[in-house]
Amino acid sequence: MSTSPFANLPDSQGYFGRFGGQLIPPELKRVMDEIDAAYEEIRVREDFQQELAELFSDYVGRPSPIFHARRLSEKLGGAQIHLKREDLNHTGAHKINHCLGEALLAKFMGKTKVIAETGAGQHGVALATACALVGIPCEIHMGQVDIEKEHPNVTKMKILGCKLVPVTRGTATLKDAVDSAFEEYLKDPQNYIYAIGSVVGPHPFPKMVRDFQSVIGREAREQFLARHGRLPDHVTACVGGGSNAIGMFPAFLEDESVHLVGVEPAGEGLDTQRHSATLTLGKPGEIHGMACYVLEDEAGNPMPVHSIASGLDYPGVGPQHSHLKELGRVDYETASDDECLEAFLTLSRVEGIIPALESAHAVAWAMRVAPTLPKGEHILINLSGRGDKDADYVAEKLGL
């Protein structure tokens, strides 16, 4: 973010334009301000940066490569498709990037327990991994619906030693897991830390998670320039809360020639209530301690949402995405459950890469538009995770 006009965001109150902030009780604000102060202290320390860089290299396996999906590009015709392979990271997704940072911060602050929510389980696995590495107890709250869909990740979390708390209230999905985890955190916020799994929640979490995830875009920009002598024409990523997209987009915000596209879940259709298209159909509101776009019902409460991808079914979205939407710098499109499944199978069978259902939304958008673009144009997809966790669910759903 250092060369971007967005470098001064969020402001001192945690706002990106009119979105973000700390919409929380005064006693909790004091705790959040302590976390922010500790983060600002540790982030500039050379020993912290060195430890994080070494973990990214030797533990995560960074830099993740960019793969030219030649066979998929040939099959579709039109633009060339490239994949930023976050699925190759240790634990299988981009989530490990910020989980290592949050675990190191918890250790620095002397916290006795790390608490978090998870949807698809990738954040839960990554955080359980990071907590095992630094030696801090970990407690993960997960909706019962997602536990049943994402059994492989549930097993991994238990093996890694975290305490898994099933959440059966409401829709028993991601929003309810957030509510449950936050309630546990409030029991002792001085000794616990809530490691939010996306660029959402009260300040400073949208800023912190963005900063840890920004390694994706920095690498991708440098890699693409080195290989092609130019930047991609289009950069796309899926958007639920928005962490993988905010990891990718900031490195290209200054490049007006680069078309940035966030892809939300259209679910079973935008004309139904079975979707999670917050930026497409939502409106400015408040949720989980922040101002952002929100999908609300007629009573003004967060709407029950749906996506075939458990990590995207959230009725809010990161405040920076809300800001970028209003600025018009990023276009926010959608892909349906059916398009997602088609992209999941196509990438698997044409390139031998099984993507996470979340990431398959961005692949679906690329598959839709590539045939309409000249062959000389390039689309870069942030392939945010691998589909091991989804394989059994997809196979059962499609009768494979």
Phi, psi and chi 1 to 4 in degrees:
 res  aa     phi    psi   chi1   chi2   chi3   chi4
   1 MET       -   -3.0  -63.2  -70.9  -71.5      -
   2 SER   -65.8  -28.4   59.3      -      -      -
   3 THR  -101.0    8.8   61.2      -      -      -
   4 SER  -103.8  149.7  166.3      -      -      -
   5 PRO   -65.2  -10.9   21.8  -32.8      -      -
   6 PHE   -85.2    0.1  -61.3   89.5      -      -
   7 ALA   -63.7  -25.6      -      -      -      -
   8 ASN   -90.8   11.3   62.4  -16.4      -      -
   9 LEU  -111.3  139.2  -63.3  178.3      -      -
  10 PRO   -75.4  166.1   31.0  -37.4      -      -
  11 ASP   -76.2 -174.3   63.9   20.2      -      -
  12 SER   -64.8  -18.7   60.5      -      -      -
  13 GLN   -97.0    2.8  -58.2  -57.6  -51.1      -
  14 GLY    86.5   21.9      -      -      -      -
  15 TYR  -102.9  140.0  -80.0   92.6      -      -
  16 PHE  -105.5   97.7  -59.5   86.8      -      -
  17 GLY    64.5 -122.4      -      -      -      -
  18 ARG  -100.0    9.8   61.1  179.0  176.6  138.3
  19 PHE  -114.1  147.5  -59.2  103.9      -      -
  20 GLY   112.2 -133.3      -      -      -      -
  21 GLY    83.4 -167.9      -      -      -      -
  22 GLN  -130.9   82.4  -67.0  176.9  -39.6      -
  23 LEU   -89.8   68.6  -50.4 -179.5      -      -
  24 ILE  -141.2  162.4   49.2 -179.2      -      -
  25 PRO   -61.6  152.9  -21.5   32.0      -      -
  26 PRO   -54.8  -39.7  -26.3   34.6      -      -
  27 GLU   -66.7  -32.3   60.5  -88.7   19.7      -
  28 LEU   -78.0  -31.4 -169.6   55.6      -      -
  29 LYS   -60.0  -39.7 -176.5 -177.5 -172.9  -53.0
  30 ARG   -60.4  -40.3  -73.6 -168.1  -67.8  -88.5
  31 VAL   -66.7  -42.9  175.0      -      -      -
  32 MET   -63.3  -38.3  -69.3  -64.9  145.2      -
  33 ASP   -66.3  -33.6  -71.8  -16.3      -      -
  34 GLU   -66.0  -41.8  -70.9  172.1    5.5      -
  35 ILE   -62.7  -43.3  -66.4  172.6      -      -
  36 ASP   -61.7  -44.4 -172.8   31.4      -      -
  37 ALA   -63.5  -41.5      -      -      -      -
  38 ALA   -65.2  -40.7      -      -      -      -
  39 TYR   -64.3  -45.7  170.7   67.0      -      -
  40 GLU   -64.0  -30.7  -70.9  -61.9  -32.0      -
  41 GLU   -72.0  -46.5  176.5 -175.7  -12.9      -
  42 ILE   -75.9  -30.5 -162.3  173.5      -      -
  43 ARG   -66.8  -23.8   70.2 -171.6  -69.8  -93.2
  44 VAL   -97.3   -1.3  -63.0      -      -      -
  45 ARG   -79.8  132.9  -78.7  176.1   38.1  171.4
  46 GLU   -64.1  -36.2 -173.5  173.5  -13.4      -
  47 ASP   -67.1  -35.8   58.4  -18.3      -      -
  48 PHE   -67.5  -47.4  172.0   76.3      -      -
  49 GLN   -61.7  -37.7  -68.4  -65.7  -20.4      -
  50 GLN   -67.8  -42.9 -178.7   65.3   28.0      -
  51 GLU   -64.1  -42.5 -177.3  174.5    8.8      -
  52 LEU   -66.0  -41.4 -171.4   60.0      -      -
  53 ALA   -63.1  -40.7      -      -      -      -
  54 GLU   -66.7  -38.8  -71.4  176.5   -2.9      -
  55 LEU   -67.2  -40.8  -72.6  172.0      -      -
  56 PHE   -58.2  -42.2  -83.4  170.7      -      -
  57 SER   -76.1  -53.5  172.7      -      -      -
  58 ASP   -92.5  -19.3  -57.9  -22.9      -      -
  59 TYR  -106.6  -47.7 -167.3   70.4      -      -
  60 VAL   -80.9  -36.9  178.6      -      -      -
  61 GLY    96.6   25.8      -      -      -      -
  62 ARG   -78.8  154.8  -55.4 -154.2   69.4   89.8
  63 PRO   -76.1  143.6   28.1  -34.9      -      -
  64 SER   -74.4  142.2   62.1      -      -      -
  65 PRO   -78.8  165.3   29.5  -35.2      -      -
  66 ILE  -105.8  128.7  -70.4  179.1      -      -
  67 PHE  -112.0  129.0  173.1   71.6      -      -
  68 HIS   -82.9  111.0 -176.8 -170.4      -      -
  69 ALA   -81.2   77.5      -      -      -      -
  70 ARG   -65.7  -44.2  -70.2 -179.3  175.1   85.0
  71 ARG   -67.8  -39.0  -66.8 -166.3   68.5 -121.1
  72 LEU   -64.9  -41.9 -179.5   61.5      -      -
  73 SER   -61.3  -43.5  -58.4      -      -      -
  74 GLU   -65.5  -40.1  -69.4  170.9    4.7      -
  75 LYS   -62.7  -39.6  176.4 -178.6  174.9   65.4
  76 LEU   -83.6  -29.7  -64.1  171.3      -      -
  77 GLY    74.7  163.9      -      -      -      -
  78 GLY    82.4 -137.7      -      -      -      -
  79 ALA   -64.8  154.3      -      -      -      -
  80 GLN   -84.3  137.3  -60.7  -59.9  -60.6      -
  81 ILE  -109.8  132.6  -64.9  175.5      -      -
  82 HIS  -127.4  148.1  -52.0  -98.3      -      -
  83 LEU  -121.1  122.9  -50.5  174.2      -      -
  84 LYS   -82.2  113.0  176.1   61.7  170.2  166.9
  85 ARG   -86.5   65.3  -61.6  -69.7  -52.5  -82.8
  86 GLU   -66.8  -16.9  -69.0  -63.1  -70.1      -
  87 ASP   -66.3  -16.7   59.8  -51.0      -      -
  88 LEU   -87.8   -5.5  -64.5  179.8      -      -
  89 ASN   -62.9  152.7  -67.6  -16.0      -      -
  90 HIS   -54.4  132.2  179.1   45.9      -      -
  91 THR    81.5   -5.4   72.3      -      -      -
  92 GLY    90.7   11.9      -      -      -      -
  93 ALA  -164.3  175.8      -      -      -      -
  94 HIS   -69.0  -17.5   71.0  -68.9      -      -
  95 LYS   -58.1  -30.2  -64.2  -70.3 -171.9  179.8
  96 ILE   -61.4  -25.7 -169.2   66.2      -      -
  97 ASN   -59.2  -50.2  -61.6  -30.8      -      -
  98 HIS   -86.2  -23.7   69.2 -103.9      -      -
  99 CYS   -65.6  -38.2  -75.2      -      -      -
 100 LEU   -62.8  -43.1  -75.4  173.0      -      -
 101 GLY   -63.0  -43.3      -      -      -      -
 102 GLU   -67.8  -38.4  -71.6  177.4  -32.2      -
 103 ALA   -66.1  -40.7      -      -      -      -
 104 LEU   -65.5  -37.4  -70.3  173.6      -      -
 105 LEU   -65.2  -42.8  177.2   62.8      -      -
 106 ALA   -60.3  -41.6      -      -      -      -
 107 LYS   -64.0  -43.8 -179.5 -179.1  177.0 -178.6
 108 PHE   -60.9  -36.9  172.0   74.8      -      -
 109 MET   -85.5   -4.1  -65.1 -175.7   72.1      -
 110 GLY    72.8   27.7      -      -      -      -
 111 LYS   -70.6  151.1  -60.6  -64.8 -175.4  178.6
 112 THR  -101.1  -11.6   60.8      -      -      -
 113 LYS  -157.0  140.6 -177.8  164.5   73.7  171.5
 114 VAL  -107.5  128.0  177.1      -      -      -
 115 ILE  -118.0  142.9  -59.3  167.5      -      -
 116 ALA  -157.3  164.5      -      -      -      -
 117 GLU  -102.5  164.5   83.5  -63.4  -28.1      -
 118 THR  -150.2  148.8 -166.0      -      -      -
 119 GLY  -102.6  -77.6      -      -      -      -
 120 ALA   -74.5  -11.9      -      -      -      -
 121 GLY    97.7   -9.3      -      -      -      -
 122 GLN   -67.7  -41.3  -72.6  -60.1  141.4      -
 123 HIS   -65.5  -40.1  175.1   61.6      -      -
 124 GLY   -62.1  -45.3      -      -      -      -
 125 VAL   -64.6  -44.6  169.7      -      -      -
 126 ALA   -64.2  -41.1      -      -      -      -
 127 LEU   -70.9  -41.0 -168.6   63.3      -      -
 128 ALA   -60.1  -37.8      -      -      -      -
 129 THR   -63.9  -49.1  -61.3      -      -      -
 130 ALA   -64.5  -38.7      -      -      -      -
 131 CYS   -68.7  -36.4  -72.6      -      -      -
 132 ALA   -62.1  -39.1      -      -      -      -
 133 LEU   -64.8  -41.5  178.1   67.1      -      -
 134 VAL   -96.6   -7.9  -57.1      -      -      -
 135 GLY    81.5   41.2      -      -      -      -
 136 ILE  -121.2  133.6  -63.8  178.7      -      -
 137 PRO   -58.3  145.3  -23.3   33.3      -      -
 138 CYS  -131.3  136.4  178.0      -      -      -
 139 GLU  -129.1  123.3  178.6  174.4  -48.9      -
 140 ILE  -116.3  129.3  -57.2  -66.4      -      -
 141 HIS  -102.7  130.5  -66.4 -122.2      -      -
 142 MET  -142.3  134.1 -172.5  173.1 -171.7      -
 143 GLY   -62.5  143.5      -      -      -      -
 144 GLN   -60.4  -37.2 -173.9   63.1   40.8      -
 145 VAL   -60.4  -43.0  169.5      -      -      -
 146 ASP   -72.0  -33.6  -63.6  -28.2      -      -
 147 ILE   -58.6  -42.1  -73.4  174.5      -      -
 148 GLU   -71.8  -33.1  -66.3  168.1    5.7      -
 149 LYS   -77.7  -32.1  -75.5  173.7   64.4  175.9
 150 GLU  -117.5   47.1  -52.8  -69.7    1.2      -
 151 HIS   -55.6  -41.1 -176.6   69.7      -      -
 152 PRO   -56.2  -39.2  -26.9   36.6      -      -
 153 ASN   -72.3  -33.1  -84.2  -13.7      -      -
 154 VAL   -60.5  -44.9  172.7      -      -      -
 155 THR   -61.0  -43.5  -58.4      -      -      -
 156 LYS   -62.2  -42.9  -70.2  176.6 -173.7  175.9
 157 MET   -60.5  -41.5  -76.1 -175.2  -86.4      -
 158 LYS   -66.4  -41.2  -69.1  178.5  178.3  177.5
 159 ILE   -61.2  -38.0  -70.5  171.4      -      -
 160 LEU   -74.1   -8.1  -71.4  160.9      -      -
 161 GLY    97.0    8.6      -      -      -      -
 162 CYS   -83.4  160.0   85.1      -      -      -
 163 LYS   -88.6  120.1  177.3 -177.5  178.1 -177.8
 164 LEU  -100.5  124.5 -176.6   69.4      -      -
 165 VAL  -109.7  109.1  178.7      -      -      -
 166 PRO   -69.8  139.5  -15.8   30.4      -      -
 167 VAL  -116.4  118.9  179.7      -      -      -
 168 THR  -109.8   -3.9   57.0      -      -      -
 169 ARG   -71.3  162.1   69.6  176.0   71.9  174.1
 170 GLY    54.0 -129.2      -      -      -      -
 171 THR   -86.7   -1.7   59.1      -      -      -
 172 ALA    55.6   39.3      -      -      -      -
 173 THR  -127.9 -153.2   55.4      -      -      -
 174 LEU   -63.1  -46.5 -176.9   55.5      -      -
 175 LYS   -58.1  -42.0  175.2 -165.0  174.1  -66.8
 176 ASP   -68.2  -33.7  -51.3  -69.5      -      -
 177 ALA   -66.1  -39.0      -      -      -      -
 178 VAL   -61.2  -47.9  173.4      -      -      -
 179 ASP   -57.6  -46.3  -67.8  -19.3      -      -
 180 SER   -64.5  -45.1  176.7      -      -      -
 181 ALA   -64.3  -39.0      -      -      -      -
 182 PHE   -67.2  -36.1 -153.5   68.3      -      -
 183 GLU   -64.0  -40.4  -72.7  170.0   11.3      -
 184 GLU   -65.3  -41.5  175.9   63.9   20.9      -
 185 TYR   -60.2  -39.4  167.8   64.4      -      -
 186 LEU   -67.9  -13.9  -70.1  177.6      -      -
 187 LYS   -66.6  -28.3  -67.6  177.7 -178.8  177.7
 188 ASP  -159.6   66.8 -169.7   -0.3      -      -
 189 PRO   -66.3  -15.3   22.7  -32.7      -      -
 190 GLN   -73.0  -34.6  -70.8  -63.5  -28.4      -
 191 ASN  -105.1  -19.7  -68.8  -55.1      -      -
 192 TYR   -98.8  159.5  -59.5  164.3      -      -
 193 ILE  -131.2  136.5 -170.8  168.0      -      -
 194 TYR   -94.4  110.1 -174.3    6.6      -      -
 195 ALA   -90.9   88.6      -      -      -      -
 196 ILE   -62.6  140.2  -67.4  175.6      -      -
 197 GLY   -91.3    6.5      -      -      -      -
 198 SER  -153.3 -172.7 -168.8      -      -      -
 199 VAL   -88.6   52.3  -76.4      -      -      -
 200 VAL  -129.9  176.7  -61.6      -      -      -
 201 GLY    89.9 -177.1      -      -      -      -
 202 PRO   -71.9  152.2   26.1  -33.8      -      -
 203 HIS   -54.3  134.6  175.8   70.5      -      -
 204 PRO  -102.3   12.0   37.3  -38.1      -      -
 205 PHE   -64.1  -42.5  -76.5   96.6      -      -
 206 PRO   -58.2  -37.0  -28.2   38.5      -      -
 207 LYS   -69.3  -47.1  172.0 -175.9   70.3  174.0
 208 MET   -63.5  -48.4  -74.9  177.1   11.0      -
 209 VAL   -64.3  -39.6  174.0      -      -      -
 210 ARG   -57.0  -47.6  174.6 -158.2   66.6 -172.6
 211 ASP   -61.8  -44.1  -69.7   -7.9      -      -
 212 PHE   -67.7  -34.9  -69.1  132.7      -      -
 213 GLN   -80.6  -15.2  -71.0  -66.2  -12.3      -
 214 SER   -63.2  -12.4   65.5      -      -      -
 215 VAL   -59.4  -29.7   64.6      -      -      -
 216 ILE   -60.8  -54.1  -59.6  172.5      -      -
 217 GLY   -67.0  -38.7      -      -      -      -
 218 ARG   -60.7  -46.4  -68.3 -163.3  -55.6  -87.9
 219 GLU   -62.3  -48.2  -74.6  179.8    3.1      -
 220 ALA   -61.1  -42.4      -      -      -      -
 221 ARG   -62.6  -46.7 -165.8  176.5 -166.6  -77.6
 222 GLU   -65.1  -42.6 -178.6  178.6  -24.9      -
 223 GLN   -65.3  -43.8  -71.0  167.6  -39.9      -
 224 PHE   -67.8  -41.3 -152.4   91.7      -      -
 225 LEU   -62.4  -42.4  -83.8  170.7      -      -
 226 ALA   -64.5  -38.4      -      -      -      -
 227 ARG   -83.5  -38.0  178.4  172.8  -63.9 -175.9
 228 HIS  -113.0   -9.4  -58.3  -76.9      -      -
 229 GLY    68.4   18.2      -      -      -      -
 230 ARG  -161.0  170.6   50.7  162.5  -66.0  177.3
 231 LEU   -94.9  158.2  -65.9  174.1      -      -
 232 PRO   -66.0  155.8   23.7  -33.2      -      -
 233 ASP   -80.3  -32.0  -59.3  -79.1      -      -
 234 HIS  -136.0  135.6  -48.2  -91.0      -      -
 235 VAL  -125.4  127.4  174.0      -      -      -
 236 THR  -134.4  152.2 -174.6      -      -      -
 237 ALA  -156.1  152.5      -      -      -      -
 238 CYS   -72.9  157.3   65.4      -      -      -
 239 VAL  -136.1  118.4  175.7      -      -      -
 240 GLY  -115.3  -91.3      -      -      -      -
 241 GLY   -72.2  -40.7      -      -      -      -
 242 GLY   115.5   16.8      -      -      -      -
 243 SER   -70.7  -40.9   58.9      -      -      -
 244 ASN   -70.7  -34.5   90.6   91.9      -      -
 245 ALA   -67.8  -41.9      -      -      -      -
 246 ILE   -70.9  -22.2  -75.1  -60.3      -      -
 247 GLY   -67.1  -33.5      -      -      -      -
 248 MET   -91.5  -46.5  178.2   66.0   94.0      -
 249 PHE   -64.3  -42.7  -68.1  165.1      -      -
 250 PRO   -55.6  -33.0  -30.9   38.8      -      -
 251 ALA   -64.3  -18.3      -      -      -      -
 252 PHE  -113.3    2.1  -61.8   95.3      -      -
 253 LEU   -60.8  -32.4  -74.5  174.4      -      -
 254 GLU   -78.6  -14.6  -76.5  -74.9   86.6      -
 255 ASP   -93.3   96.1  -56.8  -61.8      -      -
 256 GLU   -64.0  -21.2  -65.0 -177.9    3.6      -
 257 SER   -75.0  -14.1   65.0      -      -      -
 258 VAL   -95.1  119.6  179.5      -      -      -
 259 HIS   -84.2  118.8  178.3 -146.1      -      -
 260 LEU  -102.1  131.5  -58.3  175.8      -      -
 261 VAL  -134.3  119.5 -177.9      -      -      -
 262 GLY   -97.8  136.0      -      -      -      -
 263 VAL  -114.9  115.6 -173.5      -      -      -
 264 GLU   -95.6  163.3  -63.9 -170.6  -61.3      -
 265 PRO   -81.4  118.9   -5.7   22.4      -      -
 266 ALA   -82.3   -8.2      -      -      -      -
 267 GLY    56.5 -124.7      -      -      -      -
 268 GLU   -92.7    7.4  -64.7  176.1    6.5      -
 269 GLY   136.3  139.0      -      -      -      -
 270 LEU   -70.1  -16.1  -63.8  178.8      -      -
 271 ASP   -88.9    4.5   57.1  -16.0      -      -
 272 THR  -113.0 -178.7   74.1      -      -      -
 273 GLN  -101.4   13.1  -69.5 -166.4  -14.7      -
 274 ARG  -101.5   65.7  -62.4  -84.5  -66.3  166.7
 275 HIS  -151.1  175.6   63.1   78.1      -      -
 276 SER  -135.0   38.9  -61.6      -      -      -
 277 ALA   -86.6   71.6      -      -      -      -
 278 THR   -63.3  -48.3  -54.2      -      -      -
 279 LEU   -75.6  -24.5  -71.2  161.7      -      -
 280 THR   -79.0  -42.8  -55.6      -      -      -
 281 LEU  -122.1   -5.6  -66.0  178.1      -      -
 282 GLY   -82.7 -175.1      -      -      -      -
 283 LYS  -144.4  161.9   60.9 -177.6 -178.6  179.6
 284 PRO   -57.3  134.2  -27.2   36.3      -      -
 285 GLY  -162.6 -156.1      -      -      -      -
 286 GLU  -136.4  140.7  -60.8  176.1    5.7      -
 287 ILE  -159.3  140.6 -171.0  172.5      -      -
 288 HIS    48.1   46.0  -67.5  140.2      -      -
 289 GLY    80.3   13.7      -      -      -      -
 290 MET  -141.4  158.0   61.8  176.2  172.5      -
 291 ALA   -95.5  129.7      -      -      -      -
 292 CYS  -165.8 -179.9   65.0      -      -      -
 293 TYR   -70.9  139.6  -89.1   72.9      -      -
 294 VAL  -139.0  142.7 -175.5      -      -      -
 295 LEU   -89.0  117.8  -73.6  168.3      -      -
 296 GLU  -121.9  151.9  -64.6  179.4  -21.6      -
 297 ASP   -85.1 -176.5   61.2   21.0      -      -
 298 GLU   -64.2  -22.9  -66.7  179.4   -1.4      -
 299 ALA   -87.7    0.0      -      -      -      -
 300 GLY    85.2   11.4      -      -      -      -
 301 ASN   -94.0  153.9  -60.6  -47.7      -      -
 302 PRO   -54.8  132.0  -27.4   36.3      -      -
 303 MET   -77.4  141.1 -170.3  176.7   85.0      -
 304 PRO   -60.0  131.8  -21.3   32.7      -      -
 305 VAL  -122.0  167.9  -69.1      -      -      -
 306 HIS  -144.8  142.1  161.3   80.2      -      -
 307 SER  -154.5  146.7  171.3      -      -      -
 308 ILE   -62.4  -21.8 -164.0  171.2      -      -
 309 ALA   -97.4  114.1      -      -      -      -
 310 SER   -61.3  -26.8  -63.9      -      -      -
 311 GLY   -79.6   -3.3      -      -      -      -
 312 LEU  -114.6   -4.3  -58.8 -178.1      -      -
 313 ASP   -87.5   75.2   55.1   -0.4      -      -
 314 TYR  -131.9  131.9 -177.7   59.7      -      -
 315 PRO   -80.6   -2.3   28.9  -35.1      -      -
 316 GLY  -115.2 -168.1      -      -      -      -
 317 VAL  -163.0  157.9   68.3      -      -      -
 318 GLY   -57.6  141.7      -      -      -      -
 319 PRO   -61.8  -29.9   19.2  -31.2      -      -
 320 GLN   -69.0  -35.8 -170.3  164.1   -8.0      -
 321 HIS   -64.3  -40.6  -75.4  -66.7      -      -
 322 SER   -59.6  -42.2  -58.3      -      -      -
 323 HIS   -66.2  -45.0 -177.9   53.8      -      -
 324 LEU   -66.5  -32.6  -70.4  170.5      -      -
 325 LYS   -62.8  -47.4  170.9 -172.6  169.1   64.6
 326 GLU   -69.0  -29.6  -66.1 -151.3  -24.5      -
 327 LEU   -74.4  -20.0  -71.4  177.3      -      -
 328 GLY    79.4   11.7      -      -      -      -
 329 ARG   -78.8  -27.9  179.3   60.5 -173.6   93.6
 330 VAL  -119.4  135.1  178.4      -      -      -
 331 ASP   -90.6  134.3  -72.6  -25.3      -      -
 332 TYR  -111.4  113.9  -68.4   93.7      -      -
 333 GLU  -109.6 -178.0  -54.1  -75.3  -11.8      -
 334 THR  -134.4  159.8   63.8      -      -      -
 335 ALA  -139.1  139.8      -      -      -      -
 336 SER   -83.8  169.1   68.7      -      -      -
 337 ASP   -55.7  -44.2  -73.9   -6.9      -      -
 338 ASP   -65.2  -41.9  -72.2  -15.6      -      -
 339 GLU   -64.0  -38.7  -71.0  176.7  -56.6      -
 340 CYS   -61.5  -46.7  171.8      -      -      -
 341 LEU   -62.6  -40.7  -76.7  170.0      -      -
 342 GLU   -62.4  -43.2 -179.9 -174.9    1.2      -
 343 ALA   -65.9  -40.0      -      -      -      -
 344 PHE   -56.1  -50.4 -179.7   97.0      -      -
 345 LEU   -71.3  -39.9  -73.9  178.6      -      -
 346 THR   -63.2  -48.7  -60.5      -      -      -
 347 LEU   -63.0  -37.3 -171.8   61.8      -      -
 348 SER   -63.4  -44.2  -61.5      -      -      -
 349 ARG   -89.6  -19.6  -66.9  175.8  174.7  179.9
 350 VAL   -96.9  -33.8  174.5      -      -      -
 351 GLU  -118.0   -4.9  -64.2  -71.9    1.7      -
 352 GLY    69.6   26.8      -      -      -      -
 353 ILE  -121.3  116.5  -62.2  172.1      -      -
 354 ILE   -92.6  110.4  -57.1  174.8      -      -
 355 PRO   -87.9  157.8   34.7  -35.0      -      -
 356 ALA   -62.0  149.1      -      -      -      -
 357 LEU   -59.9  -32.6  -75.8  170.6      -      -
 358 GLU   -59.7  -54.2  -70.2   78.7   10.6      -
 359 SER   -62.8  -30.7  -45.2      -      -      -
 360 ALA   -62.6  -21.5      -      -      -      -
 361 HIS   -63.6  -42.4  -76.6   75.6      -      -
 362 ALA   -68.4  -38.0      -      -      -      -
 363 VAL   -61.8  -40.5  177.0      -      -      -
 364 ALA   -60.9  -42.8      -      -      -      -
 365 TRP   -62.0  -44.2  178.2   85.1      -      -
 366 ALA   -62.7  -41.1      -      -      -      -
 367 MET   -64.2  -33.1  -71.7  175.2   54.4      -
 368 ARG   -70.8  -41.7 -174.7 -164.8  -49.5  154.8
 369 VAL   -95.4  -24.6  -58.1      -      -      -
 370 ALA   -53.1  -44.6      -      -      -      -
 371 PRO   -64.2  -17.3  -22.5   34.5      -      -
 372 THR   -90.8   -4.0   70.9      -      -      -
 373 LEU  -108.7  156.1  -60.8  171.7      -      -
 374 PRO   -63.1  151.7  -20.0   31.6      -      -
 375 LYS   -63.2  -22.4  -71.5 -171.5  175.6 -179.1
 376 GLY   -80.3   -5.5      -      -      -      -
 377 GLU   -89.3  157.1  -68.7 -161.5   11.5      -
 378 HIS  -127.8  133.1  -63.4  -96.0      -      -
 379 ILE  -111.2  126.6  -60.0  172.7      -      -
 380 LEU  -109.1  119.4  175.9   60.3      -      -
 381 ILE  -103.1  132.7  -57.1  169.3      -      -
 382 ASN   -81.8  100.5 -169.6   14.3      -      -
 383 LEU   -81.7   88.3 -161.5   71.8      -      -
 384 SER   -71.9  -18.6   55.5      -      -      -
 385 GLY  -164.0  163.8      -      -      -      -
 386 ARG   -97.1  161.5   60.1  176.7  175.0 -112.2
 387 GLY   -98.4   17.5      -      -      -      -
 388 ASP   -52.6  -43.7  -58.1   17.4      -      -
 389 LYS   -64.7  -25.3   65.6 -174.1  178.3   58.4
 390 ASP   -99.2  -10.4  -59.3  -49.7      -      -
 391 ALA   -59.7  -48.4      -      -      -      -
 392 ASP   -65.4  -40.4  -70.1  -17.3      -      -
 393 TYR   -62.6  -47.2  171.0   74.7      -      -
 394 VAL   -64.7  -43.3  170.3      -      -      -
 395 ALA   -60.6  -41.6      -      -      -      -
 396 GLU   -68.5  -41.2 -179.2  178.2   -6.5      -
 397 LYS   -64.8  -37.6 -172.5  171.9 -178.5   65.2
 398 LEU   -97.3   -1.9  -61.9  179.2      -      -
 399 GLY    67.9   35.9      -      -      -      -
 400 LEU   -80.9      -  -61.0  178.8      -      -
